[in-house]
């Protein structure tokens, strides 16, 4: 994976903006930012200590060619997809999508940090949801609780016990999901075929982009 | 109109008849007003009421009429009797609408109305019908000074409207700055690419236009006269002088770029690879002529990377360089970056800015440049160092908050603009104006002390050029009345009056052409120009009473008054705007207008019934500027914002026209207080006569000593700054002041 990182770095030399424009999804929007800072000001996670570079700075760093600083940043993974920035951007830059695009690109070339929580969530969520076409909440919760070991997982589960029982009583949570049962999509085959087609299209788009 | 016959009309409409005892008002007009004829009418502004007045004028020989109905600002179309002298008693907005309809208020409201009737009667008797200015000229040729975008636009627009134009250009070609541009910022959809500068087309249209006479390599050597009859001498290349008769003048002398040599930290002059925006236009033009890409001046190699430094020597808070924004150079840098990107997308172009300001449709243009790959970075450049055939640009990145640098082939500095506004006459005249009765300085000495060349070479006593305002731009009001200057019939258009781009300058030039045409037409009819457009009155002076103190000549905001060979004031009526500042300034009160004089206001002050000291009914005189304060009071009435019944309001043309005799007369006559309402003055002035309120306030600031001499509290004369929008706050201010006055003992001068 890190070979791909080196390959890209060599290919684009000092032109990181061009690299992002050609390789990252929605990367062509980076140049359109006018540095007003509305995205950073609107971001609900901006107070978080892990947020080293808000979107405005990520955009500026890319234009200034600071490849290492961007790829080492936590910024793009901190996005919670609330779409505040997307809605408010006076330049109609799809900031949320650009952040995801950069994060995805960093992951693709092997530069995403290990055990990054938001990335872990999105991967787990994706696998979980695509299996049956519906989210298996119990298994999803389990995989998040036990991410940092069995002790931490049990502790967290005990903490949330009363909430879980309440949900079960109200019929909002099926404990049998732990065994792979529970609600499913009617046409699982159809969903899988649709996802396979989407993956094929995406791969084709990416391949075409890389050739530019 | 051999015999004077006075008449008063009392209207009963709009509830005046039910709120007031109009029969008593009729008695007041007859007994105290001493009017020859007094009539009541149920609805005076109706066709029937107007016909009644007209009938009295035609058949009864009425020459002076006091219409006691609504405000003088209302129903002016119905009450249009140009052949007679007319005053208005404001019973509606000034009385019933600002008083509560209660039993206890009835008495004071009625007293207020009776006073306004007496005042209207007294005022009209002191008036005569103005005949119009006789010493006028009817030349309808427009002089445009400056052949750039603004000047050419003014000339073409005036010609299109059917007027002759004389266009004077200092250089050998029309076009000004625009002519030096390789391309200009786009002026039409989709605002995505630079377009042709448009100069060749305009020059061709001017050359083909038989209404426009062009003088190239020429300057204005002398401007004499007044609107409608300027005599202008034009110095042409051969050394000869051409004479032109001119009706009005537009000064469109534009700007010069701020001298980049004052910016050594940016490497200008140290390496040819640092240029200003004009320098880049020249490079682009030369490159295009040779069909080559834009090259480095140092070695002629094509430019591979370029940095644009915005705000170089402008928007400077330290006071070293220009403090203001040029208004166009962000768009210009975007355009110049496109010169590079459009020819070769691989050229690195970066714009370093602190705030990118793209007026008009510049935002679309900015976006287009971003799409083309121009990099915009928020940063402040600290230094540009020559580095072989390139430059090192050191700057602070304001987003990432770090000092950094870039190696580039070419640096373009966006330096600001300096207006070509000629000699700063105020700088030379200021000490003289402060000590008003100073001896008459010859204007020639003033010119000699200033190194800048005069543009208009006016033969006015006040100096050879137009007065300047903030940062040396020609004075003009940004919002309310652009183009208007303090020299009647002379208009400023384009970047000489404020920083602006080509499109704005063209709009400006069109507006100025229209104002100039109005001025010529009004001058031809002997009427005033803005803001009292159409006023036929003009100042007359009783020279036998004049003491040659020169206050009028010094204070006139419009330079209308010169001096004759015997050093008496010489009025140029066509230059006069009828503000009355001269009348307010005159210590011996020899200056007056037919329809506005020391007497028209003075007799109103005296007409008010001042109750004795035991009645507990104080009297407060309000002298209100008719442009802002009086309409604000009228609108307060329309909104039924009530105020104190003991005030009596007299509109004045400008605070500058207030003569201190009115104040001393009022106080001697037993008034308890005088409130003065004028517009804001200073840099953000709102005065329609620019300096009127300021001069008036300066004059009235001396009243304190008089008050002390009379053993009166200094608060008895109170100055309020009023804007036309103070509809709700103004009544409150009046009430607060009235409360203060009531806290004082009654004026000791009552009953004398």
Contacts between the chains, C-beta under 8 A, distances in Angstrom:
chain1	res1	chain2	res2	distance
A	17	B	375	7.5
A	31	B	370	5.1
A	31	B	371	7.2
A	31	B	373	6.5
A	31	B	375	7.4
A	32	B	367	6.8
A	32	B	370	5.0
A	32	B	371	7.1
A	34	B	356	7.0
A	34	B	366	7.4
A	34	B	370	7.7
A	34	B	376	7.1
A	35	B	376	7.2
A	35	B	378	5.0
A	35	B	399	6.0
A	56	B	399	6.4
A	57	B	399	5.9
A	57	B	400	6.4
A	60	B	377	7.2
A	60	B	378	7.5
A	60	B	397	7.3
A	60	B	399	4.1
A	60	B	400	5.9
A	61	B	400	6.6
A	63	B	375	5.4
A	63	B	377	6.7
A	64	B	377	7.0
A	64	B	397	6.7
A	64	B	400	6.8
A	64	B	404	7.4
A	66	B	400	7.9
A	91	B	367	7.3
